[in-house]
């Protein structure tokens, strides 16, 4: 029991000793003109892309919001105190990471590859060490307008009606 409490930031007397949640990942630009292997494995890093972390409370109200920009390698890393204003604990099961924006003039269309557009819930930590819980996200991707998936609304029209 002491190990479990220690991992989430309490000492043996039940006092809050802090705790840190770390989220890291990468943002890339996909080129849809290539084959699947090149499309996924040869994507370009996006410097300055913005990614956000949003955590809700049990009543679905925003409890915490933070964003970070990627570095030259397209990587982001956010470190968040597990306890927020008025000592409220962030529950990672109510937290999502998602793409916010791309600074690139042509690679700025959101994709949902690995959940970047819709958001990814923090589920399984990649490591837990002392009072640091780390989540490593799968890469998120932007693409160019020529690769954008067309709206599905056109599919709702009955076939054969050309009026």
Secondary structure, 3 states (H helix, E strand, C coil): CHHHHHHCCECCCCCECCCEEEEEEEEEECCCCCCHHHHHHCCEECCCCEEEEEEECCCCCEEEEEEEECCCCCEEEEEEECECHHHCECCHHHEEEEEEECCCCCEEEECCHHHCCCCEECCCCCEEECCEEEEECCCEEEEEHHHCCCCHHHHHCCCCCCC
